[in-house]
Amino acid sequence: MNSMELLKPSRRRSQLSEIAHVVLNIGLAGVLLLVALYVNNLPLLVGIVLLGKWRVLAVRPRYWTTNIVANTVDIIVGVGHAVLLYAATGQLWLQIALTLGFVVWLLFVKPRSKRLYVTAQALAAVFVGTTALSMLAYNTDPFVYVLGMWVIGYSFARHMLSTYEESYTKFYSLVWGVILAEFGWLGYHWMFAYTLPNSANFKLVQLALIVTLLSFLAERIYASYHKHKAVQASETLVPIAFSLGLVFVLIVFFNQITTGGTL
C-alpha cells in the first residue's frame, strides 16, 4: 500500500466532517427560524443557542471560565441573533434575512482566524450585541444595560487583540469595556432607534451604529500603532473621517424622534 492510499481515508473523513459541519450549522439556523415562526418564545430561542455551545463546558470545570471568556463574542452574536429573530416576529422576510445572515456568520465568518475576519467577528458582536441589548433591556434597570455594554466592549477588545502579541490585552479590554459602558449610560437615557420599512417592532438602534463605528476606529488606530510604534496619519485619516463623519451625521440629522422600546 503506497502513501497515497493511506491518505485517502483521512481525506474522506475530512470531507465528511466538513459536510457535517455545514449541515449542522445550517440546521441550527433553520431550527431557530422554525421556533421563531411557530413557537415564538424568546427563552427557548436563547436556550437553543446556548445548548449549541455545549462544547464550551465539555472540559474540566477549572477551564470553564477560560472557555466562556474565549467564546464570548460567538455567544453574544448567537444570543443577539435569537433576540433579533424574536423582535422581527410577524415579518417573515426579515426573519429569513436574519437567518441567512446567521448562516453566513456560522459558515464563513466565525470559523476564520485571519486578522481581518477576527476584527469582523468582534465588530459583529458590538453591533448585534448592542442592538439586541437595546431592544431587550431598554426599560430595565440602567445597571443591567450598562453592565451589558461593558461585557460587549470588553469582549470586542479582547477578541480583536487576540491576533496581536499584546502584553496589555486584559488592561486594554477593561478600558474599552468602561468606554462602552459610559456610552451605554448615555444611550440608556438618550435612546434613538429607527424603524425600518415593513419591519414591525424591529429597530435599528443608533447607539449600536455609533459604538460599532468607534470600535472600528479604535481597531484601525491600534493596528497603525502596533505596526509602526506610532499612529500614522496616512493610515488613520480616512477611518477617522469616515467614522466620526457618520457619527456626526447620525447625531445631528437623525435625532428627530425617540423610538426606543422593549420587545
C-alpha positions as CSV (number, residue, x, y, z in Angstrom):
1,M,0.0,0.0,0.0
2,N,1.5,3.3,-1.0
3,S,1.4,6.6,0.8
4,M,-1.4,8.0,-1.4
5,E,-3.7,5.1,-0.4
6,L,-3.1,5.8,3.2
7,L,-4.1,9.5,2.7
8,K,-7.4,8.7,1.0
9,P,-9.3,7.6,4.2
10,S,-8.2,10.7,6.1
11,R,-9.2,13.0,3.2
12,R,-12.6,11.2,3.1
13,R,-13.1,11.7,6.8
14,S,-12.1,15.4,6.4
15,Q,-14.7,15.9,3.7
16,L,-17.4,14.2,5.7
17,S,-16.6,16.3,8.8
18,E,-16.8,19.4,6.6
19,I,-20.2,18.4,5.2
20,A,-21.4,17.6,8.7
21,H,-20.2,21.0,9.9
22,V,-22.1,22.7,7.2
23,V,-25.3,20.7,7.7
24,L,-25.3,21.1,11.5
25,N,-24.8,24.9,11.3
26,I,-27.5,25.3,8.6
27,G,-29.7,23.1,10.7
28,L,-29.2,25.2,13.8
29,A,-30.1,28.4,11.9
30,G,-33.1,26.6,10.4
31,V,-34.3,25.3,13.8
32,L,-34.1,28.8,15.3
33,L,-36.2,30.2,12.4
34,L,-38.8,27.5,12.8
35,V,-39.0,28.1,16.6
36,A,-39.4,31.8,16.0
37,L,-42.1,31.2,13.4
38,Y,-44.2,28.6,15.2
39,V,-43.4,28.8,19.0
40,N,-42.3,32.4,19.2
41,N,-40.6,32.0,22.7
42,L,-37.5,34.1,23.4
43,P,-36.2,32.0,26.3
44,L,-36.4,28.9,24.1
45,L,-34.6,30.6,21.3
46,V,-31.8,31.7,23.6
47,G,-31.7,28.2,25.2
48,I,-31.2,26.5,21.8
49,V,-28.3,28.9,21.0
50,L,-26.7,28.2,24.4
51,L,-27.2,24.5,24.0
52,G,-25.3,24.7,20.8
53,K,-22.3,25.9,22.8
54,W,-22.1,22.7,24.9
55,R,-18.5,22.1,23.9
56,V,-17.5,25.2,25.9
57,L,-18.3,23.3,29.1
58,A,-17.2,19.9,27.8
59,V,-13.9,20.2,29.7
60,R,-12.8,20.1,33.3
61,P,-14.7,22.8,35.4
62,R,-11.5,24.7,36.1
63,Y,-11.4,25.6,32.3
64,W,-15.0,26.7,32.1
65,T,-14.3,30.4,32.8
66,T,-11.5,30.5,30.3
67,N,-13.6,28.8,27.6
68,I,-16.6,31.1,28.3
69,V,-14.5,34.2,28.0
70,A,-12.8,32.9,24.8
71,N,-16.2,32.3,23.3
72,T,-18.0,35.4,24.5
73,V,-18.1,37.1,21.0
74,D,-19.7,34.0,19.5
75,I,-22.2,33.8,22.4
76,I,-23.1,37.5,22.0
77,V,-23.7,37.1,18.3
78,G,-25.7,33.9,18.8
79,V,-27.9,35.2,21.6
80,G,-28.2,38.5,19.8
81,H,-29.5,36.7,16.7
82,A,-32.1,35.0,18.8
83,V,-33.3,38.3,20.2
84,L,-33.4,39.9,16.7
85,L,-35.4,36.9,15.4
86,Y,-37.9,37.4,18.2
87,A,-38.1,41.1,17.6
88,A,-38.8,40.5,13.9
89,T,-42.0,38.5,14.7
90,G,-44.6,38.9,12.0
91,Q,-42.1,39.9,9.3
92,L,-41.2,36.7,7.5
93,W,-38.9,38.4,5.0
94,L,-36.8,40.0,7.8
95,Q,-36.6,36.7,9.8
96,I,-35.4,34.9,6.7
97,A,-32.8,37.7,6.0
98,L,-31.6,37.4,9.6
99,T,-31.3,33.6,9.3
100,L,-29.3,33.9,6.1
101,G,-27.0,36.4,7.8
102,F,-26.6,34.0,10.7
103,V,-25.7,31.2,8.3
104,V,-23.0,33.5,6.7
105,W,-21.7,34.1,10.2
106,L,-21.6,30.4,11.1
107,L,-20.0,29.2,7.9
108,F,-17.8,32.0,6.6
109,V,-17.0,34.5,9.3
110,K,-16.9,32.7,12.7
111,P,-14.5,29.8,11.6
112,R,-11.8,32.1,10.2
113,S,-8.7,33.1,12.2
114,K,-7.1,35.7,9.9
115,R,-6.9,39.2,11.5
116,L,-9.5,40.7,9.1
117,Y,-12.1,38.0,10.0
118,V,-11.3,38.3,13.7
119,T,-11.9,42.0,13.6
120,A,-15.1,41.4,11.6
121,Q,-16.2,38.9,14.3
122,A,-15.5,41.4,17.1
123,L,-17.4,44.3,15.3
124,A,-20.3,42.0,14.6
125,A,-20.5,41.3,18.4
126,V,-20.6,45.0,19.1
127,F,-23.3,45.8,16.6
128,V,-25.5,42.7,17.1
129,G,-25.0,42.7,20.9
130,T,-25.8,46.4,21.3
131,T,-28.8,46.2,19.1
132,A,-30.2,43.2,20.9
133,L,-29.4,44.6,24.3
134,S,-31.1,47.9,23.5
135,M,-34.3,46.2,22.3
136,L,-34.4,43.8,25.2
137,A,-33.2,45.8,28.1
138,Y,-34.1,49.4,27.3
139,N,-36.7,49.6,30.2
140,T,-34.8,47.5,32.7
141,D,-32.6,48.8,35.5
142,P,-29.8,51.0,34.0
143,F,-27.2,48.9,35.8
144,V,-28.2,45.9,33.7
145,Y,-27.9,47.9,30.5
146,V,-24.5,49.4,31.4
147,L,-23.1,46.1,32.5
148,G,-24.2,44.5,29.3
149,M,-22.4,47.3,27.3
150,W,-19.3,46.7,29.4
151,V,-19.3,43.0,28.6
152,I,-19.7,43.8,24.9
153,G,-16.8,46.3,25.0
154,Y,-14.5,44.0,26.9
155,S,-15.3,41.1,24.6
156,F,-14.6,43.2,21.5
157,A,-11.2,44.4,22.6
158,R,-10.1,41.0,23.9
159,H,-11.2,39.2,20.7
160,M,-9.6,41.9,18.4
161,L,-6.3,41.9,20.3
162,S,-6.1,38.1,20.3
163,T,-4.4,38.3,16.9
164,Y,-1.7,40.6,18.2
165,E,1.2,39.9,20.5
166,E,-0.1,42.4,23.0
167,S,1.1,42.3,26.6
168,Y,-1.7,44.5,27.9
169,T,-4.7,42.8,26.3
170,K,-6.6,42.5,29.6
171,F,-5.9,46.1,30.5
172,Y,-7.0,47.5,27.1
173,S,-10.0,45.3,27.2
174,L,-11.1,46.6,30.6
175,V,-10.6,50.2,29.3
176,W,-12.7,49.6,26.2
177,G,-15.3,47.9,28.3
178,V,-15.5,51.0,30.5
179,I,-15.7,53.3,27.5
180,L,-18.6,51.3,26.0
181,A,-20.3,51.2,29.4
182,E,-20.2,55.0,29.5
183,F,-21.8,55.1,26.1
184,G,-24.3,52.7,27.4
185,W,-25.2,55.0,30.3
186,L,-25.7,57.9,27.8
187,G,-27.6,55.7,25.4
188,Y,-29.9,54.4,28.1
189,H,-31.0,58.0,28.9
190,W,-30.9,59.2,25.3
191,M,-32.1,56.3,23.2
192,F,-32.8,56.7,19.5
193,A,-33.8,53.9,17.1
194,Y,-35.1,53.8,13.6
195,T,-37.9,51.7,12.3
196,L,-37.1,50.0,9.0
197,P,-39.8,49.8,6.3
198,N,-42.2,46.8,6.9
199,S,-40.2,45.7,9.9
200,A,-42.9,46.0,12.7
201,N,-41.1,46.2,16.1
202,F,-37.6,45.7,14.8
203,K,-35.4,48.7,15.4
204,L,-32.1,49.9,14.1
205,V,-30.5,51.3,17.2
206,Q,-28.4,54.5,16.8
207,L,-26.2,53.6,19.7
208,A,-25.3,50.3,18.0
209,L,-24.1,52.1,14.9
210,I,-22.1,54.7,16.9
211,V,-20.2,52.2,19.2
212,T,-19.5,49.9,16.2
213,L,-18.0,52.8,14.2
214,L,-16.0,53.9,17.2
215,S,-14.8,50.3,17.8
216,F,-13.8,50.1,14.2
217,L,-11.9,53.4,14.6
218,A,-10.1,52.1,17.7
219,E,-9.0,49.0,15.9
220,R,-7.6,51.0,13.0
221,I,-5.7,53.3,15.3
222,Y,-4.3,50.4,17.3
223,A,-3.3,48.5,14.1
224,S,-1.4,51.5,12.9
225,Y,0.3,51.9,16.3
226,H,1.2,48.2,16.5
227,K,2.7,48.2,13.1
228,H,4.7,51.5,13.3
229,K,5.0,52.1,17.1
230,A,3.2,55.3,16.3
231,V,-0.1,56.3,14.8
232,Q,0.3,57.1,11.2
233,A,-1.9,59.8,9.8
234,S,-1.8,58.3,6.3
235,E,-3.4,55.1,7.7
236,T,-5.9,56.5,10.1
237,L,-7.1,59.8,8.5
238,V,-9.7,58.1,6.3
239,P,-11.1,55.8,9.1
240,I,-11.2,58.8,11.4
241,A,-13.0,61.0,8.8
242,F,-15.4,58.1,7.9
243,S,-16.3,57.1,11.4
244,L,-16.6,60.5,13.1
245,G,-18.3,61.9,10.0
246,L,-21.0,59.2,10.2
247,V,-21.4,59.6,14.0
248,F,-21.8,63.4,13.4
249,V,-24.5,62.8,10.8
250,L,-26.3,60.3,13.0
251,I,-26.3,62.6,16.0
252,V,-27.1,65.9,14.2
253,F,-29.6,64.8,11.5
254,F,-31.2,61.6,12.8
255,N,-32.2,62.5,16.3
256,Q,-35.7,63.7,15.5
257,I,-37.8,61.1,17.2
258,T,-37.0,58.9,20.2
259,T,-38.3,55.4,19.4
260,G,-36.6,53.2,22.0
261,G,-38.7,50.4,23.5
262,T,-38.8,46.9,24.7
263,L,-39.6,43.7,22.9
